Amino acid sequence: MPSMEITLISTFILSILFIKILIKKSEFLGLQDIPNARSSHKKIMPRGAGVGFISAVLISQLVFNFSNFIEYYYIYLSTLAVMLTGLYDDRYTVSSRTKFLFLIIIATYVTLNGVQISSLGDYFGINVALPVWFAVPFTVFAIVGFTNALNLTDGLDGLAGTLSLVMMVAFLMVGINYNDMFLISLSSSFIVALIGFLYFNWYPAKIFMGDSGSLSLGFVIAVLSIKSLDYIAPSAVLFIIGLPLIDTFTVMYRRIQQGRSPFSADKNHIHHFMYRVKLNVRISVILLFYIQLIFSLIGYQLREENQIISLILFGLLVFVFFNLFDQRLKYREPCKKSKKDKKN
């Protein structure tokens, strides 16, 4: 049996096994999510499932795909470091500043080892190359930014895992199309690990991925995005990872408009809006899954197309989402008024 198949099978089995153990031992390990004002759940839940499926990927790669693991050791070690950072937060709860500091250090390490955005693409026949002095901090900013963006989508059962699954499939398609074994190996491993996780996380969830999972997924997707720039246009990558990006941009912009810190917590993300409209977790997650699927398909189809047109199209989508999912819209008031009118 080819090593790839063994790697994927072992990843899937280990993901399920580790997550089952975490569910049973969550209280003993101190990995429990206690509901607060921003929580969508009402009872104490096990969390930290990210440790399970990330460990499954890392162990399987180390044992059954050793040559790939050694070649890209800095990416796998960085993923482990992000997972441990998230695990520490899942266990003890640390400040956002502390997490950001660790993420910046890890992102800097992986960037200096070659995972770097060296160009913003070709426009009007001109390649917008980035000098090293700018490329390094810009790449660090991009990695940390998307890592946090994906983390912020983890607000409904199955959502962050489902969105990540869609993006991983898109990068797998890129890897297959351009015969890049790293993209194929890492994305396919995370796909099977996430399938195992979603079995336990689909509504009603038995366990949450925690920061150990959402931060690690965001980091890995950011790395895959940068590696895919060797083959596809940057504007196409924006589509492939579109929903978390647009959600984070719109929420942070509105916080600034309101005179608040862009990093302050609230319940104004797209998934909060969708849940308030639909009042159903499954439907909300499925709708957001389809939106991300459409984004990723558009990105894959536009991977080698005119980048100016792609960028304009992405900008239009940002504008549409910014206005469509506006938390300030009082969509319930007209309904109340109509009822009063009927009584009168």
C-alpha positions in Angstrom: 0.0 0.0 0.0 1.5 3.4 -1.0 2.8 5.5 1.9 0.2 8.3 1.2 -2.7 5.9 1.8 -1.2 4.6 5.0 -0.6 8.2 6.1 -4.2 9.2 5.5 -5.7 6.1 7.1 -3.5 6.4 10.2 -4.3 10.2 10.4 -8.1 9.5 10.3 -7.9 6.7 12.9 -5.6 8.6 15.3 -7.8 11.7 15.0 -10.9 9.8 16.1 -9.0 7.9 18.8 -7.3 11.0 20.3 -10.5 13.0 20.3 -12.4 10.2 22.0 -9.8 10.2 24.8 -10.0 14.0 25.1 -13.8 13.8 25.5 -13.5 11.3 28.3 -10.5 13.0 30.1 -11.5 16.7 29.5 -12.3 17.3 33.2 -9.2 15.7 34.4 -7.1 17.6 31.9 -8.8 20.9 32.7 -9.9 21.3 29.1 -13.5 22.4 29.5 -15.4 25.3 28.0 -17.5 27.2 30.5 -20.3 29.3 28.9 -20.1 33.1 29.0 -22.1 36.0 27.4 -20.7 35.3 24.0 -21.1 31.5 24.0 -23.7 29.7 21.8 -23.8 26.8 24.3 -25.4 26.6 27.7 -23.5 23.9 29.5 -19.9 23.0 30.2 -18.3 21.3 27.2 -15.0 19.5 26.6 -12.6 21.5 24.4 -9.1 21.1 23.0 -9.9 18.7 20.2 -7.3 20.5 18.2 -4.7 18.6 20.2 -6.3 15.4 18.9 -6.5 16.0 15.1 -3.3 18.2 14.9 -1.3 15.4 16.8 -2.8 12.9 14.4 -1.5 14.8 11.4 2.0 15.4 12.9 2.5 11.8 14.1 1.3 10.2 10.9 3.5 12.5 8.8 6.5 11.8 11.1 6.1 8.0 11.0 4.8 7.3 7.5 5.9 10.4 5.4 9.3 11.0 7.1 11.1 12.4 4.1 8.4 15.1 3.7 8.4 15.8 7.4 12.2 16.3 7.4 12.1 18.5 4.2 9.5 20.8 5.7 10.4 20.3 9.4 10.1 24.0 10.1 6.4 24.1 9.0 5.6 21.0 11.1 7.5 22.3 14.2 5.8 25.7 13.8 2.4 24.0 13.6 3.2 22.1 16.8 4.2 25.4 18.5 1.0 27.0 17.5 -1.0 24.1 18.8 0.8 24.2 22.1 0.1 28.0 22.3 -3.5 27.3 21.7 -3.5 24.4 24.2 -2.1 26.6 26.9 -4.9 29.1 26.3 -7.5 26.3 26.3 -6.1 25.2 29.7 -5.3 28.4 31.5 -6.7 31.3 29.3 -4.1 33.8 28.4 -4.4 37.4 27.1 -4.8 38.2 23.4 -1.5 40.1 23.5 0.4 37.1 24.8 -1.1 34.9 22.1 -0.3 37.4 19.4 3.3 37.6 20.6 3.8 33.9 20.4 2.1 33.8 16.9 4.4 36.6 15.7 7.5 34.7 16.9 6.3 31.5 15.2 5.3 33.3 12.0 8.6 35.0 11.8 10.5 31.7 12.2 8.5 30.1 9.4 8.9 33.2 7.2 12.6 33.3 7.6 12.8 29.6 6.5 11.3 30.4 3.1 7.5 30.6 3.5 7.3 34.1 2.2 5.1 36.4 0.0 7.6 37.7 -2.5 5.1 39.2 -5.0 1.6 40.6 -5.0 1.0 39.4 -8.6 1.1 40.8 -12.2 -0.9 43.9 -13.0 -0.9 45.5 -16.5 2.1 43.3 -17.4 4.1 44.5 -14.3 5.0 42.1 -11.5 4.7 43.7 -8.1 7.7 42.1 -6.4 8.2 42.8 -2.7 11.7 43.6 -1.4 12.9 41.3 1.4 12.8 44.2 4.0 9.1 44.5 3.3 8.2 40.9 2.4 9.2 39.5 5.8 7.0 41.7 8.0 4.2 41.6 5.4 4.2 37.8 5.4 4.3 37.7 9.2 1.3 40.1 9.3 -0.6 37.9 6.8 0.1 34.7 8.6 -0.9 36.1 12.1 -3.8 38.0 10.6 -5.4 34.9 8.9 -4.6 32.7 11.9 -6.7 35.0 14.0 -9.4 35.4 11.3 -10.0 31.6 11.2 -10.0 31.5 15.0 -12.8 34.1 15.0 -15.0 31.8 12.9 -15.1 29.2 15.7 -18.4 30.3 17.1 -20.9 27.6 16.0 -20.7 23.8 16.2 -18.9 22.5 13.1 -18.3 25.9 11.5 -14.6 26.5 11.7 -13.9 22.8 10.9 -16.3 22.9 7.9 -14.9 26.1 6.5 -11.3 24.8 6.9 -12.3 21.6 5.2 -13.5 23.5 2.1 -10.3 25.5 2.0 -8.1 22.4 2.4 -9.9 20.7 -0.5 -9.2 23.8 -2.7 -5.5 23.6 -1.9 -5.5 19.9 -2.5 -6.9 20.6 -6.0 -4.1 23.2 -6.5 -1.5 20.6 -5.4 -2.9 17.9 -7.7 -3.2 20.3 -10.6 0.5 21.5 -10.3 1.9 18.2 -8.9 3.1 19.7 -5.6 3.5 16.9 -3.1 3.7 19.2 -0.1 0.3 20.8 -0.9 -1.1 17.3 -1.6 0.3 15.7 1.5 -0.5 18.4 4.1 -4.0 19.4 2.8 -5.2 15.8 2.3 -3.9 14.8 5.9 -5.9 17.7 7.4 -9.0 16.8 5.3 -9.2 13.3 6.8 -8.3 14.6 10.3 -11.1 17.2 10.1 -13.6 14.6 8.9 -12.8 12.6 12.0 -13.1 15.8 14.2 -16.4 16.9 12.6 -18.0 13.6 13.5 -17.8 14.8 17.1 -18.2 18.5 16.5 -21.2 18.6 14.3 -24.3 20.0 16.0 -24.9 19.1 18.8 -21.2 19.0 19.4 -19.6 16.6 21.9 -16.4 18.6 22.0 -15.0 21.9 20.7 -11.7 22.3 18.9 -10.5 25.2 21.1 -7.7 27.6 20.3 -5.4 24.6 19.9 -7.4 23.7 16.8 -8.6 27.0 15.4 -5.2 28.7 15.7 -3.4 25.7 14.2 -5.9 25.5 11.3 -5.6 29.2 10.6 -1.8 28.9 10.6 -1.7 25.9 8.3 -4.1 27.4 5.8 -2.1 30.6 5.8 1.1 28.5 5.0 -0.7 26.6 2.3 -2.0 29.9 0.8 1.6 31.2 0.6 3.0 28.0 -0.8 0.2 28.0 -3.5 1.4 31.4 -4.7 4.1 29.5 -6.6 1.4 28.4 -9.0 -1.7 30.6 -8.7 -2.5 34.3 -8.6 -2.7 36.1 -5.2 -6.2 37.3 -6.0 -7.3 33.7 -6.5 -6.0 32.9 -3.0 -8.1 35.7 -1.6 -11.2 33.9 -2.9 -10.1 30.5 -1.6 -9.8 31.8 1.9 -12.4 34.5 1.4 -15.1 34.2 4.1 -12.8 34.4 7.2 -11.0 37.4 5.6 -14.2 39.3 4.8 -15.7 38.6 8.1 -12.7 39.8 10.0 -12.3 42.9 7.9 -16.0 44.0 8.2 -16.2 43.4 11.9 -12.9 45.2 12.7 -13.9 48.1 10.5 -17.3 48.5 12.2 -15.6 48.4 15.6 -13.4 51.3 14.5 -16.4 53.2 13.2 -18.0 52.8 16.7 -14.8 54.1 18.4 -13.9 50.8 19.8 -10.8 48.7 19.6 -10.7 46.6 16.5 -9.6 43.7 18.7 -12.5 43.9 21.2 -14.8 41.0 21.5 -18.5 41.0 20.4 -21.2 39.0 18.7 -21.2 40.8 15.4 -19.5 38.2 13.1 -21.3 36.8 10.1 -22.1 33.5 11.9 -23.7 35.5 14.7 -25.8 37.4 12.2 -26.8 34.2 10.3 -27.8 32.5 13.6 -29.9 35.4 14.7 -31.7 35.4 11.4 -32.1 31.6 11.0 -32.1 30.6 14.8 -30.7 27.3 13.7 -27.1 26.2 14.1 -27.2 23.5 11.3 -28.8 25.8 8.7 -26.4 28.6 9.6 -23.4 26.4 9.2 -24.6 24.9 6.0 -25.3 28.3 4.4 -21.9 29.6 5.4 -20.4 26.3 4.1 -22.0 27.0 0.7 -20.8 30.6 0.7 -17.2 29.5 1.4 -17.5 26.7 -1.2 -18.6 29.2 -3.9 -15.7 31.5 -2.9 -13.2 28.7 -3.1 -14.5 27.4 -6.5 -14.3 31.0 -7.9 -10.7 31.3 -6.6 -9.7 27.9 -8.2 -11.3 28.9 -11.5 -9.6 32.3 -11.5 -6.2 30.9 -10.5 -4.6 31.9 -13.8 -7.0 34.6 -15.0 -6.5 38.4 -15.3 -5.6 39.5 -11.8 -7.0 43.0 -12.1 -10.5 41.6 -12.9 -10.2 39.1 -10.1 -9.2 41.8 -7.6 -12.1 44.0 -8.6 -14.5 41.1 -8.3 -13.2 40.3 -4.8 -13.6 44.0 -3.9 -17.2 44.0 -5.0 -17.9 40.9 -3.0 -16.4 42.6 0.1 -18.7 45.6 -0.5 -21.7 43.3 -0.9 -20.9 41.4 2.3 -20.2 44.6 4.2 -23.7 45.9 3.5 -25.6 42.6 3.4 -24.4 41.3 6.8 -24.7 44.6 8.6 -25.3 43.9 12.3 -26.8 47.4 12.6 -29.8 46.5 10.4 -32.9 46.3 12.5 -34.4 43.5 10.5 -36.9 42.6 13.3 -38.4 46.0 13.7 -40.5 46.0 10.5 -42.0 42.7 11.5 -43.0 44.1 14.9 -44.5 47.2 13.3 -46.5 45.2 10.8 -48.0 43.2 13.7 -49.0 46.4 15.5 -50.5 47.7 12.3 -52.6 44.6 12.0 -53.9 45.1 15.6 -54.8 48.7 14.9 
